[in-house]
Amino acid sequence: MSWNGAADSGDSEDDCDSPRRPSTMKAGSSVASPTRVRFIYEDEDAKARVCGNVQRLLNVVQKDPEAMTTNAQVARKVLKYRRVMGRLDDVDVEDPDFDASAFFGIEWCRVGAPSS
């Protein structure tokens, strides 16, 4: 099966810079979300902005789960909607090896020439 549910012919021409099955590990348990969405991009800066925003969203909730600021309330609502709140306790979002994209089920696929 391919990422979109269609039968996979096996000879993919994708130039994805992430593994097909992203995983985020802590203490030997897998907490990665199955791939839910593939983002196709050309601009590394755009990818970095999205990854940074996702990382900040997770940091806000993990640092102070009971915070009542608007940012914290919105962040909790997003994580509940995406059904990842339950897995947040199993990860350390400040770990340099933590992949926020894999945690959310995002697969990045680069197209076009690399930007300078």
Phi and psi restraints in degrees (range 20) as a CNS / XPLOR table:
assign (resid 1 and name C) (resid 2 and name N)
       (resid 2 and name CA) (resid 2 and name C) 1.0 -87.0 20.0 2
assign (resid 2 and name N) (resid 2 and name CA)
       (resid 2 and name C) (resid 3 and name N) 1.0 178.6 20.0 2
assign (resid 2 and name C) (resid 3 and name N)
       (resid 3 and name CA) (resid 3 and name C) 1.0 -62.3 20.0 2
assign (resid 3 and name N) (resid 3 and name CA)
       (resid 3 and name C) (resid 4 and name N) 1.0 -25.1 20.0 2
assign (resid 3 and name C) (resid 4 and name N)
       (resid 4 and name CA) (resid 4 and name C) 1.0 -101.5 20.0 2
assign (resid 4 and name N) (resid 4 and name CA)
       (resid 4 and name C) (resid 5 and name N) 1.0 9.2 20.0 2
assign (resid 4 and name C) (resid 5 and name N)
       (resid 5 and name CA) (resid 5 and name C) 1.0 93.3 20.0 2
assign (resid 5 and name N) (resid 5 and name CA)
       (resid 5 and name C) (resid 6 and name N) 1.0 -9.8 20.0 2
assign (resid 5 and name C) (resid 6 and name N)
       (resid 6 and name CA) (resid 6 and name C) 1.0 -77.3 20.0 2
assign (resid 6 and name N) (resid 6 and name CA)
       (resid 6 and name C) (resid 7 and name N) 1.0 155.6 20.0 2
assign (resid 6 and name C) (resid 7 and name N)
       (resid 7 and name CA) (resid 7 and name C) 1.0 -60.9 20.0 2
assign (resid 7 and name N) (resid 7 and name CA)
       (resid 7 and name C) (resid 8 and name N) 1.0 136.2 20.0 2
assign (resid 7 and name C) (resid 8 and name N)
       (resid 8 and name CA) (resid 8 and name C) 1.0 -94.9 20.0 2
assign (resid 8 and name N) (resid 8 and name CA)
       (resid 8 and name C) (resid 9 and name N) 1.0 127.8 20.0 2
assign (resid 8 and name C) (resid 9 and name N)
       (resid 9 and name CA) (resid 9 and name C) 1.0 -80.6 20.0 2
assign (resid 9 and name N) (resid 9 and name CA)
       (resid 9 and name C) (resid 10 and name N) 1.0 -13.1 20.0 2
assign (resid 9 and name C) (resid 10 and name N)
       (resid 10 and name CA) (resid 10 and name C) 1.0 94.3 20.0 2
assign (resid 10 and name N) (resid 10 and name CA)
       (resid 10 and name C) (resid 11 and name N) 1.0 -19.1 20.0 2
assign (resid 10 and name C) (resid 11 and name N)
       (resid 11 and name CA) (resid 11 and name C) 1.0 -111.3 20.0 2
assign (resid 11 and name N) (resid 11 and name CA)
       (resid 11 and name C) (resid 12 and name N) 1.0 75.5 20.0 2
assign (resid 11 and name C) (resid 12 and name N)
       (resid 12 and name CA) (resid 12 and name C) 1.0 -78.3 20.0 2
assign (resid 12 and name N) (resid 12 and name CA)
       (resid 12 and name C) (resid 13 and name N) 1.0 139.9 20.0 2
assign (resid 12 and name C) (resid 13 and name N)
       (resid 13 and name CA) (resid 13 and name C) 1.0 -104.1 20.0 2
assign (resid 13 and name N) (resid 13 and name CA)
       (resid 13 and name C) (resid 14 and name N) 1.0 14.8 20.0 2
assign (resid 13 and name C) (resid 14 and name N)
       (resid 14 and name CA) (resid 14 and name C) 1.0 -66.3 20.0 2
assign (resid 14 and name N) (resid 14 and name CA)
       (resid 14 and name C) (resid 15 and name N) 1.0 144.8 20.0 2
assign (resid 14 and name C) (resid 15 and name N)
       (resid 15 and name CA) (resid 15 and name C) 1.0 -113.4 20.0 2
assign (resid 15 and name N) (resid 15 and name CA)
       (resid 15 and name C) (resid 16 and name N) 1.0 66.1 20.0 2
assign (resid 15 and name C) (resid 16 and name N)
       (resid 16 and name CA) (resid 16 and name C) 1.0 -84.2 20.0 2
assign (resid 16 and name N) (resid 16 and name CA)
       (resid 16 and name C) (resid 17 and name N) 1.0 138.5 20.0 2
assign (resid 16 and name C) (resid 17 and name N)
       (resid 17 and name CA) (resid 17 and name C) 1.0 -96.5 20.0 2
assign (resid 17 and name N) (resid 17 and name CA)
       (resid 17 and name C) (resid 18 and name N) 1.0 15.3 20.0 2
assign (resid 17 and name C) (resid 18 and name N)
       (resid 18 and name CA) (resid 18 and name C) 1.0 -130.1 20.0 2
assign (resid 18 and name N) (resid 18 and name CA)
       (resid 18 and name C) (resid 19 and name N) 1.0 156.3 20.0 2
assign (resid 18 and name C) (resid 19 and name N)
       (resid 19 and name CA) (resid 19 and name C) 1.0 -67.3 20.0 2
assign (resid 19 and name N) (resid 19 and name CA)
       (resid 19 and name C) (resid 20 and name N) 1.0 157.3 20.0 2
assign (resid 19 and name C) (resid 20 and name N)
       (resid 20 and name CA) (resid 20 and name C) 1.0 -60.2 20.0 2
assign (resid 20 and name N) (resid 20 and name CA)
       (resid 20 and name C) (resid 21 and name N) 1.0 -40.9 20.0 2
assign (resid 20 and name C) (resid 21 and name N)
       (resid 21 and name CA) (resid 21 and name C) 1.0 -114.3 20.0 2
assign (resid 21 and name N) (resid 21 and name CA)
       (resid 21 and name C) (resid 22 and name N) 1.0 86.5 20.0 2
assign (resid 21 and name C) (resid 22 and name N)
       (resid 22 and name CA) (resid 22 and name C) 1.0 -64.7 20.0 2
assign (resid 22 and name N) (resid 22 and name CA)
       (resid 22 and name C) (resid 23 and name N) 1.0 145.2 20.0 2
assign (resid 22 and name C) (resid 23 and name N)
       (resid 23 and name CA) (resid 23 and name C) 1.0 -139.8 20.0 2
assign (resid 23 and name N) (resid 23 and name CA)
       (resid 23 and name C) (resid 24 and name N) 1.0 145.5 20.0 2
assign (resid 23 and name C) (resid 24 and name N)
       (resid 24 and name CA) (resid 24 and name C) 1.0 -124.7 20.0 2
assign (resid 24 and name N) (resid 24 and name CA)
       (resid 24 and name C) (resid 25 and name N) 1.0 121.0 20.0 2
assign (resid 24 and name C) (resid 25 and name N)
       (resid 25 and name CA) (resid 25 and name C) 1.0 -114.1 20.0 2
assign (resid 25 and name N) (resid 25 and name CA)
       (resid 25 and name C) (resid 26 and name N) 1.0 144.0 20.0 2
assign (resid 25 and name C) (resid 26 and name N)
       (resid 26 and name CA) (resid 26 and name C) 1.0 -148.9 20.0 2
assign (resid 26 and name N) (resid 26 and name CA)
       (resid 26 and name C) (resid 27 and name N) 1.0 127.0 20.0 2
assign (resid 26 and name C) (resid 27 and name N)
       (resid 27 and name CA) (resid 27 and name C) 1.0 54.9 20.0 2
assign (resid 27 and name N) (resid 27 and name CA)
       (resid 27 and name C) (resid 28 and name N) 1.0 36.0 20.0 2
assign (resid 27 and name C) (resid 28 and name N)
       (resid 28 and name CA) (resid 28 and name C) 1.0 78.4 20.0 2
assign (resid 28 and name N) (resid 28 and name CA)
       (resid 28 and name C) (resid 29 and name N) 1.0 1.1 20.0 2
assign (resid 28 and name C) (resid 29 and name N)
       (resid 29 and name CA) (resid 29 and name C) 1.0 -107.9 20.0 2
assign (resid 29 and name N) (resid 29 and name CA)
       (resid 29 and name C) (resid 30 and name N) 1.0 140.4 20.0 2
assign (resid 29 and name C) (resid 30 and name N)
       (resid 30 and name CA) (resid 30 and name C) 1.0 -83.9 20.0 2
assign (resid 30 and name N) (resid 30 and name CA)
       (resid 30 and name C) (resid 31 and name N) 1.0 128.2 20.0 2
assign (resid 30 and name C) (resid 31 and name N)
       (resid 31 and name CA) (resid 31 and name C) 1.0 -124.0 20.0 2
assign (resid 31 and name N) (resid 31 and name CA)
       (resid 31 and name C) (resid 32 and name N) 1.0 15.3 20.0 2
assign (resid 31 and name C) (resid 32 and name N)
       (resid 32 and name CA) (resid 32 and name C) 1.0 -74.3 20.0 2
assign (resid 32 and name N) (resid 32 and name CA)
       (resid 32 and name C) (resid 33 and name N) 1.0 145.3 20.0 2
assign (resid 32 and name C) (resid 33 and name N)
       (resid 33 and name CA) (resid 33 and name C) 1.0 -82.7 20.0 2
assign (resid 33 and name N) (resid 33 and name CA)
       (resid 33 and name C) (resid 34 and name N) 1.0 144.8 20.0 2
assign (resid 33 and name C) (resid 34 and name N)
       (resid 34 and name CA) (resid 34 and name C) 1.0 -61.0 20.0 2
assign (resid 34 and name N) (resid 34 and name CA)
       (resid 34 and name C) (resid 35 and name N) 1.0 150.6 20.0 2
assign (resid 34 and name C) (resid 35 and name N)
       (resid 35 and name CA) (resid 35 and name C) 1.0 -57.5 20.0 2
assign (resid 35 and name N) (resid 35 and name CA)
       (resid 35 and name C) (resid 36 and name N) 1.0 120.2 20.0 2
assign (resid 35 and name C) (resid 36 and name N)
       (resid 36 and name CA) (resid 36 and name C) 1.0 -107.4 20.0 2
assign (resid 36 and name N) (resid 36 and name CA)
       (resid 36 and name C) (resid 37 and name N) 1.0 -29.3 20.0 2
assign (resid 36 and name C) (resid 37 and name N)
       (resid 37 and name CA) (resid 37 and name C) 1.0 -148.7 20.0 2
assign (resid 37 and name N) (resid 37 and name CA)
       (resid 37 and name C) (resid 38 and name N) 1.0 143.0 20.0 2
assign (resid 37 and name C) (resid 38 and name N)
       (resid 38 and name CA) (resid 38 and name C) 1.0 -112.1 20.0 2
assign (resid 38 and name N) (resid 38 and name CA)
       (resid 38 and name C) (resid 39 and name N) 1.0 122.2 20.0 2
assign (resid 38 and name C) (resid 39 and name N)
       (resid 39 and name CA) (resid 39 and name C) 1.0 -98.6 20.0 2
assign (resid 39 and name N) (resid 39 and name CA)
       (resid 39 and name C) (resid 40 and name N) 1.0 121.5 20.0 2
assign (resid 39 and name C) (resid 40 and name N)
       (resid 40 and name CA) (resid 40 and name C) 1.0 -99.4 20.0 2
assign (resid 40 and name N) (resid 40 and name CA)
       (resid 40 and name C) (resid 41 and name N) 1.0 127.7 20.0 2
assign (resid 40 and name C) (resid 41 and name N)
       (resid 41 and name CA) (resid 41 and name C) 1.0 -142.3 20.0 2
assign (resid 41 and name N) (resid 41 and name CA)
       (resid 41 and name C) (resid 42 and name N) 1.0 159.7 20.0 2
assign (resid 41 and name C) (resid 42 and name N)
       (resid 42 and name CA) (resid 42 and name C) 1.0 -114.7 20.0 2
assign (resid 42 and name N) (resid 42 and name CA)
       (resid 42 and name C) (resid 43 and name N) 1.0 -35.7 20.0 2
assign (resid 42 and name C) (resid 43 and name N)
       (resid 43 and name CA) (resid 43 and name C) 1.0 -95.4 20.0 2
assign (resid 43 and name N) (resid 43 and name CA)
       (resid 43 and name C) (resid 44 and name N) 1.0 116.4 20.0 2
assign (resid 43 and name C) (resid 44 and name N)
       (resid 44 and name CA) (resid 44 and name C) 1.0 -61.7 20.0 2
assign (resid 44 and name N) (resid 44 and name CA)
       (resid 44 and name C) (resid 45 and name N) 1.0 -32.2 20.0 2
assign (resid 44 and name C) (resid 45 and name N)
       (resid 45 and name CA) (resid 45 and name C) 1.0 -64.6 20.0 2
assign (resid 45 and name N) (resid 45 and name CA)
       (resid 45 and name C) (resid 46 and name N) 1.0 -39.4 20.0 2
assign (resid 45 and name C) (resid 46 and name N)
       (resid 46 and name CA) (resid 46 and name C) 1.0 -64.5 20.0 2
assign (resid 46 and name N) (resid 46 and name CA)
       (resid 46 and name C) (resid 47 and name N) 1.0 -42.7 20.0 2
assign (resid 46 and name C) (resid 47 and name N)
       (resid 47 and name CA) (resid 47 and name C) 1.0 -61.6 20.0 2
assign (resid 47 and name N) (resid 47 and name CA)
       (resid 47 and name C) (resid 48 and name N) 1.0 -43.9 20.0 2
assign (resid 47 and name C) (resid 48 and name N)
       (resid 48 and name CA) (resid 48 and name C) 1.0 -62.6 20.0 2
assign (resid 48 and name N) (resid 48 and name CA)
       (resid 48 and name C) (resid 49 and name N) 1.0 -39.0 20.0 2
assign (resid 48 and name C) (resid 49 and name N)
       (resid 49 and name CA) (resid 49 and name C) 1.0 -64.1 20.0 2
assign (resid 49 and name N) (resid 49 and name CA)
       (resid 49 and name C) (resid 50 and name N) 1.0 -44.8 20.0 2
assign (resid 49 and name C) (resid 50 and name N)
       (resid 50 and name CA) (resid 50 and name C) 1.0 -62.9 20.0 2
assign (resid 50 and name N) (resid 50 and name CA)
       (resid 50 and name C) (resid 51 and name N) 1.0 -46.8 20.0 2
assign (resid 50 and name C) (resid 51 and name N)
       (resid 51 and name CA) (resid 51 and name C) 1.0 -62.0 20.0 2
assign (resid 51 and name N) (resid 51 and name CA)
       (resid 51 and name C) (resid 52 and name N) 1.0 -39.8 20.0 2
assign (resid 51 and name C) (resid 52 and name N)
       (resid 52 and name CA) (resid 52 and name C) 1.0 -64.1 20.0 2
assign (resid 52 and name N) (resid 52 and name CA)
       (resid 52 and name C) (resid 53 and name N) 1.0 -41.5 20.0 2
assign (resid 52 and name C) (resid 53 and name N)
       (resid 53 and name CA) (resid 53 and name C) 1.0 -64.7 20.0 2
assign (resid 53 and name N) (resid 53 and name CA)
       (resid 53 and name C) (resid 54 and name N) 1.0 -41.8 20.0 2
assign (resid 53 and name C) (resid 54 and name N)
       (resid 54 and name CA) (resid 54 and name C) 1.0 -63.7 20.0 2
assign (resid 54 and name N) (resid 54 and name CA)
       (resid 54 and name C) (resid 55 and name N) 1.0 -42.6 20.0 2
assign (resid 54 and name C) (resid 55 and name N)
       (resid 55 and name CA) (resid 55 and name C) 1.0 -62.8 20.0 2
assign (resid 55 and name N) (resid 55 and name CA)
       (resid 55 and name C) (resid 56 and name N) 1.0 -43.6 20.0 2
assign (resid 55 and name C) (resid 56 and name N)
       (resid 56 and name CA) (resid 56 and name C) 1.0 -63.8 20.0 2
assign (resid 56 and name N) (resid 56 and name CA)
       (resid 56 and name C) (resid 57 and name N) 1.0 -39.1 20.0 2
assign (resid 56 and name C) (resid 57 and name N)
       (resid 57 and name CA) (resid 57 and name C) 1.0 -58.2 20.0 2
assign (resid 57 and name N) (resid 57 and name CA)
       (resid 57 and name C) (resid 58 and name N) 1.0 -46.5 20.0 2
assign (resid 57 and name C) (resid 58 and name N)
       (resid 58 and name CA) (resid 58 and name C) 1.0 -67.7 20.0 2
assign (resid 58 and name N) (resid 58 and name CA)
       (resid 58 and name C) (resid 59 and name N) 1.0 -39.7 20.0 2
assign (resid 58 and name C) (resid 59 and name N)
       (resid 59 and name CA) (resid 59 and name C) 1.0 -61.0 20.0 2
assign (resid 59 and name N) (resid 59 and name CA)
       (resid 59 and name C) (resid 60 and name N) 1.0 -42.9 20.0 2
assign (resid 59 and name C) (resid 60 and name N)
       (resid 60 and name CA) (resid 60 and name C) 1.0 -58.0 20.0 2
assign (resid 60 and name N) (resid 60 and name CA)
       (resid 60 and name C) (resid 61 and name N) 1.0 -45.4 20.0 2
assign (resid 60 and name C) (resid 61 and name N)
       (resid 61 and name CA) (resid 61 and name C) 1.0 -75.7 20.0 2
assign (resid 61 and name N) (resid 61 and name CA)
       (resid 61 and name C) (resid 62 and name N) 1.0 -38.2 20.0 2
assign (resid 61 and name C) (resid 62 and name N)
       (resid 62 and name CA) (resid 62 and name C) 1.0 -74.3 20.0 2
assign (resid 62 and name N) (resid 62 and name CA)
       (resid 62 and name C) (resid 63 and name N) 1.0 -34.1 20.0 2
assign (resid 62 and name C) (resid 63 and name N)
       (resid 63 and name CA) (resid 63 and name C) 1.0 -67.4 20.0 2
assign (resid 63 and name N) (resid 63 and name CA)
       (resid 63 and name C) (resid 64 and name N) 1.0 -42.8 20.0 2
assign (resid 63 and name C) (resid 64 and name N)
       (resid 64 and name CA) (resid 64 and name C) 1.0 -143.9 20.0 2
assign (resid 64 and name N) (resid 64 and name CA)
       (resid 64 and name C) (resid 65 and name N) 1.0 87.5 20.0 2
assign (resid 64 and name C) (resid 65 and name N)
       (resid 65 and name CA) (resid 65 and name C) 1.0 -62.1 20.0 2
assign (resid 65 and name N) (resid 65 and name CA)
       (resid 65 and name C) (resid 66 and name N) 1.0 -20.1 20.0 2
assign (resid 65 and name C) (resid 66 and name N)
       (resid 66 and name CA) (resid 66 and name C) 1.0 -100.8 20.0 2
assign (resid 66 and name N) (resid 66 and name CA)
       (resid 66 and name C) (resid 67 and name N) 1.0 5.2 20.0 2
assign (resid 66 and name C) (resid 67 and name N)
       (resid 67 and name CA) (resid 67 and name C) 1.0 -59.1 20.0 2
assign (resid 67 and name N) (resid 67 and name CA)
       (resid 67 and name C) (resid 68 and name N) 1.0 143.2 20.0 2
assign (resid 67 and name C) (resid 68 and name N)
       (resid 68 and name CA) (resid 68 and name C) 1.0 -108.7 20.0 2
assign (resid 68 and name N) (resid 68 and name CA)
       (resid 68 and name C) (resid 69 and name N) 1.0 11.9 20.0 2
assign (resid 68 and name C) (resid 69 and name N)
       (resid 69 and name CA) (resid 69 and name C) 1.0 -67.1 20.0 2
assign (resid 69 and name N) (resid 69 and name CA)
       (resid 69 and name C) (resid 70 and name N) 1.0 159.8 20.0 2
assign (resid 69 and name C) (resid 70 and name N)
       (resid 70 and name CA) (resid 70 and name C) 1.0 -60.8 20.0 2
assign (resid 70 and name N) (resid 70 and name CA)
       (resid 70 and name C) (resid 71 and name N) 1.0 -42.2 20.0 2
assign (resid 70 and name C) (resid 71 and name N)
       (resid 71 and name CA) (resid 71 and name C) 1.0 -59.3 20.0 2
assign (resid 71 and name N) (resid 71 and name CA)
       (resid 71 and name C) (resid 72 and name N) 1.0 -44.0 20.0 2
assign (resid 71 and name C) (resid 72 and name N)
       (resid 72 and name CA) (resid 72 and name C) 1.0 -66.6 20.0 2
assign (resid 72 and name N) (resid 72 and name CA)
       (resid 72 and name C) (resid 73 and name N) 1.0 -40.4 20.0 2
assign (resid 72 and name C) (resid 73 and name N)
       (resid 73 and name CA) (resid 73 and name C) 1.0 -65.0 20.0 2
assign (resid 73 and name N) (resid 73 and name CA)
       (resid 73 and name C) (resid 74 and name N) 1.0 -43.1 20.0 2
assign (resid 73 and name C) (resid 74 and name N)
       (resid 74 and name CA) (resid 74 and name C) 1.0 -65.5 20.0 2
assign (resid 74 and name N) (resid 74 and name CA)
       (resid 74 and name C) (resid 75 and name N) 1.0 -42.2 20.0 2
assign (resid 74 and name C) (resid 75 and name N)
       (resid 75 and name CA) (resid 75 and name C) 1.0 -61.1 20.0 2
assign (resid 75 and name N) (resid 75 and name CA)
       (resid 75 and name C) (resid 76 and name N) 1.0 -44.8 20.0 2
assign (resid 75 and name C) (resid 76 and name N)
       (resid 76 and name CA) (resid 76 and name C) 1.0 -62.6 20.0 2
assign (resid 76 and name N) (resid 76 and name CA)
       (resid 76 and name C) (resid 77 and name N) 1.0 -40.6 20.0 2
assign (resid 76 and name C) (resid 77 and name N)
       (resid 77 and name CA) (resid 77 and name C) 1.0 -63.0 20.0 2
assign (resid 77 and name N) (resid 77 and name CA)
       (resid 77 and name C) (resid 78 and name N) 1.0 -42.3 20.0 2
assign (resid 77 and name C) (resid 78 and name N)
       (resid 78 and name CA) (resid 78 and name C) 1.0 -61.7 20.0 2
assign (resid 78 and name N) (resid 78 and name CA)
       (resid 78 and name C) (resid 79 and name N) 1.0 -46.6 20.0 2
assign (resid 78 and name C) (resid 79 and name N)
       (resid 79 and name CA) (resid 79 and name C) 1.0 -66.8 20.0 2
assign (resid 79 and name N) (resid 79 and name CA)
       (resid 79 and name C) (resid 80 and name N) 1.0 -35.0 20.0 2
assign (resid 79 and name C) (resid 80 and name N)
       (resid 80 and name CA) (resid 80 and name C) 1.0 -68.2 20.0 2
assign (resid 80 and name N) (resid 80 and name CA)
       (resid 80 and name C) (resid 81 and name N) 1.0 -43.0 20.0 2
assign (resid 80 and name C) (resid 81 and name N)
       (resid 81 and name CA) (resid 81 and name C) 1.0 -61.7 20.0 2
assign (resid 81 and name N) (resid 81 and name CA)
       (resid 81 and name C) (resid 82 and name N) 1.0 -41.2 20.0 2
assign (resid 81 and name C) (resid 82 and name N)
       (resid 82 and name CA) (resid 82 and name C) 1.0 -79.5 20.0 2
assign (resid 82 and name N) (resid 82 and name CA)
       (resid 82 and name C) (resid 83 and name N) 1.0 -2.2 20.0 2
assign (resid 82 and name C) (resid 83 and name N)
       (resid 83 and name CA) (resid 83 and name C) 1.0 58.9 20.0 2
assign (resid 83 and name N) (resid 83 and name CA)
       (resid 83 and name C) (resid 84 and name N) 1.0 45.7 20.0 2
assign (resid 83 and name C) (resid 84 and name N)
       (resid 84 and name CA) (resid 84 and name C) 1.0 -120.4 20.0 2
assign (resid 84 and name N) (resid 84 and name CA)
       (resid 84 and name C) (resid 85 and name N) 1.0 -1.3 20.0 2
assign (resid 84 and name C) (resid 85 and name N)
       (resid 85 and name CA) (resid 85 and name C) 1.0 -57.7 20.0 2
assign (resid 85 and name N) (resid 85 and name CA)
       (resid 85 and name C) (resid 86 and name N) 1.0 -41.1 20.0 2
assign (resid 85 and name C) (resid 86 and name N)
       (resid 86 and name CA) (resid 86 and name C) 1.0 -65.0 20.0 2
assign (resid 86 and name N) (resid 86 and name CA)
       (resid 86 and name C) (resid 87 and name N) 1.0 -28.3 20.0 2
assign (resid 86 and name C) (resid 87 and name N)
       (resid 87 and name CA) (resid 87 and name C) 1.0 -88.3 20.0 2
assign (resid 87 and name N) (resid 87 and name CA)
       (resid 87 and name C) (resid 88 and name N) 1.0 -11.6 20.0 2
assign (resid 87 and name C) (resid 88 and name N)
       (resid 88 and name CA) (resid 88 and name C) 1.0 -65.3 20.0 2
assign (resid 88 and name N) (resid 88 and name CA)
       (resid 88 and name C) (resid 89 and name N) 1.0 -31.1 20.0 2
assign (resid 88 and name C) (resid 89 and name N)
       (resid 89 and name CA) (resid 89 and name C) 1.0 -68.7 20.0 2
assign (resid 89 and name N) (resid 89 and name CA)
       (resid 89 and name C) (resid 90 and name N) 1.0 -19.6 20.0 2
assign (resid 89 and name C) (resid 90 and name N)
       (resid 90 and name CA) (resid 90 and name C) 1.0 -87.9 20.0 2
assign (resid 90 and name N) (resid 90 and name CA)
       (resid 90 and name C) (resid 91 and name N) 1.0 -0.6 20.0 2
assign (resid 90 and name C) (resid 91 and name N)
       (resid 91 and name CA) (resid 91 and name C) 1.0 -129.8 20.0 2
assign (resid 91 and name N) (resid 91 and name CA)
       (resid 91 and name C) (resid 92 and name N) 1.0 159.1 20.0 2
assign (resid 91 and name C) (resid 92 and name N)
       (resid 92 and name CA) (resid 92 and name C) 1.0 -113.3 20.0 2
assign (resid 92 and name N) (resid 92 and name CA)
       (resid 92 and name C) (resid 93 and name N) 1.0 103.9 20.0 2
assign (resid 92 and name C) (resid 93 and name N)
       (resid 93 and name CA) (resid 93 and name C) 1.0 -69.4 20.0 2
assign (resid 93 and name N) (resid 93 and name CA)
       (resid 93 and name C) (resid 94 and name N) 1.0 -13.3 20.0 2
assign (resid 93 and name C) (resid 94 and name N)
       (resid 94 and name CA) (resid 94 and name C) 1.0 -91.0 20.0 2
assign (resid 94 and name N) (resid 94 and name CA)
       (resid 94 and name C) (resid 95 and name N) 1.0 -3.9 20.0 2
assign (resid 94 and name C) (resid 95 and name N)
       (resid 95 and name CA) (resid 95 and name C) 1.0 -65.5 20.0 2
assign (resid 95 and name N) (resid 95 and name CA)
       (resid 95 and name C) (resid 96 and name N) 1.0 129.3 20.0 2
assign (resid 95 and name C) (resid 96 and name N)
       (resid 96 and name CA) (resid 96 and name C) 1.0 -60.9 20.0 2
assign (resid 96 and name N) (resid 96 and name CA)
       (resid 96 and name C) (resid 97 and name N) 1.0 -22.8 20.0 2
assign (resid 96 and name C) (resid 97 and name N)
       (resid 97 and name CA) (resid 97 and name C) 1.0 -88.1 20.0 2
assign (resid 97 and name N) (resid 97 and name CA)
       (resid 97 and name C) (resid 98 and name N) 1.0 -4.8 20.0 2
assign (resid 97 and name C) (resid 98 and name N)
       (resid 98 and name CA) (resid 98 and name C) 1.0 -70.0 20.0 2
assign (resid 98 and name N) (resid 98 and name CA)
       (resid 98 and name C) (resid 99 and name N) 1.0 131.7 20.0 2
assign (resid 98 and name C) (resid 99 and name N)
       (resid 99 and name CA) (resid 99 and name C) 1.0 -112.0 20.0 2
assign (resid 99 and name N) (resid 99 and name CA)
       (resid 99 and name C) (resid 100 and name N) 1.0 101.8 20.0 2
assign (resid 99 and name C) (resid 100 and name N)
       (resid 100 and name CA) (resid 100 and name C) 1.0 -63.3 20.0 2
assign (resid 100 and name N) (resid 100 and name CA)
       (resid 100 and name C) (resid 101 and name N) 1.0 -34.2 20.0 2
assign (resid 100 and name C) (resid 101 and name N)
       (resid 101 and name CA) (resid 101 and name C) 1.0 -62.0 20.0 2
assign (resid 101 and name N) (resid 101 and name CA)
       (resid 101 and name C) (resid 102 and name N) 1.0 -46.2 20.0 2
assign (resid 101 and name C) (resid 102 and name N)
       (resid 102 and name CA) (resid 102 and name C) 1.0 -64.5 20.0 2
assign (resid 102 and name N) (resid 102 and name CA)
       (resid 102 and name C) (resid 103 and name N) 1.0 -37.0 20.0 2
assign (resid 102 and name C) (resid 103 and name N)
       (resid 103 and name CA) (resid 103 and name C) 1.0 -60.1 20.0 2
assign (resid 103 and name N) (resid 103 and name CA)
       (resid 103 and name C) (resid 104 and name N) 1.0 -38.7 20.0 2
assign (resid 103 and name C) (resid 104 and name N)
       (resid 104 and name CA) (resid 104 and name C) 1.0 -88.0 20.0 2
assign (resid 104 and name N) (resid 104 and name CA)
       (resid 104 and name C) (resid 105 and name N) 1.0 -4.5 20.0 2
assign (resid 104 and name C) (resid 105 and name N)
       (resid 105 and name CA) (resid 105 and name C) 1.0 81.6 20.0 2
assign (resid 105 and name N) (resid 105 and name CA)
       (resid 105 and name C) (resid 106 and name N) 1.0 28.0 20.0 2
assign (resid 105 and name C) (resid 106 and name N)
       (resid 106 and name CA) (resid 106 and name C) 1.0 -94.2 20.0 2
assign (resid 106 and name N) (resid 106 and name CA)
       (resid 106 and name C) (resid 107 and name N) 1.0 130.2 20.0 2
assign (resid 106 and name C) (resid 107 and name N)
       (resid 107 and name CA) (resid 107 and name C) 1.0 -111.5 20.0 2
assign (resid 107 and name N) (resid 107 and name CA)
       (resid 107 and name C) (resid 108 and name N) 1.0 125.0 20.0 2
assign (resid 107 and name C) (resid 108 and name N)
       (resid 108 and name CA) (resid 108 and name C) 1.0 -95.2 20.0 2
assign (resid 108 and name N) (resid 108 and name CA)
       (resid 108 and name C) (resid 109 and name N) 1.0 133.0 20.0 2
assign (resid 108 and name C) (resid 109 and name N)
       (resid 109 and name CA) (resid 109 and name C) 1.0 -132.0 20.0 2
assign (resid 109 and name N) (resid 109 and name CA)
       (resid 109 and name C) (resid 110 and name N) 1.0 116.3 20.0 2
assign (resid 109 and name C) (resid 110 and name N)
       (resid 110 and name CA) (resid 110 and name C) 1.0 -86.7 20.0 2
assign (resid 110 and name N) (resid 110 and name CA)
       (resid 110 and name C) (resid 111 and name N) 1.0 135.8 20.0 2
assign (resid 110 and name C) (resid 111 and name N)
       (resid 111 and name CA) (resid 111 and name C) 1.0 -125.3 20.0 2
assign (resid 111 and name N) (resid 111 and name CA)
       (resid 111 and name C) (resid 112 and name N) 1.0 157.0 20.0 2
assign (resid 111 and name C) (resid 112 and name N)
       (resid 112 and name CA) (resid 112 and name C) 1.0 78.2 20.0 2
assign (resid 112 and name N) (resid 112 and name CA)
       (resid 112 and name C) (resid 113 and name N) 1.0 -176.5 20.0 2
assign (resid 112 and name C) (resid 113 and name N)
       (resid 113 and name CA) (resid 113 and name C) 1.0 -76.2 20.0 2
assign (resid 113 and name N) (resid 113 and name CA)
       (resid 113 and name C) (resid 114 and name N) 1.0 146.3 20.0 2
assign (resid 113 and name C) (resid 114 and name N)
       (resid 114 and name CA) (resid 114 and name C) 1.0 -62.4 20.0 2
assign (resid 114 and name N) (resid 114 and name CA)
       (resid 114 and name C) (resid 115 and name N) 1.0 142.6 20.0 2
assign (resid 114 and name C) (resid 115 and name N)
       (resid 115 and name CA) (resid 115 and name C) 1.0 -83.1 20.0 2
assign (resid 115 and name N) (resid 115 and name CA)
       (resid 115 and name C) (resid 116 and name N) 1.0 156.8 20.0 2
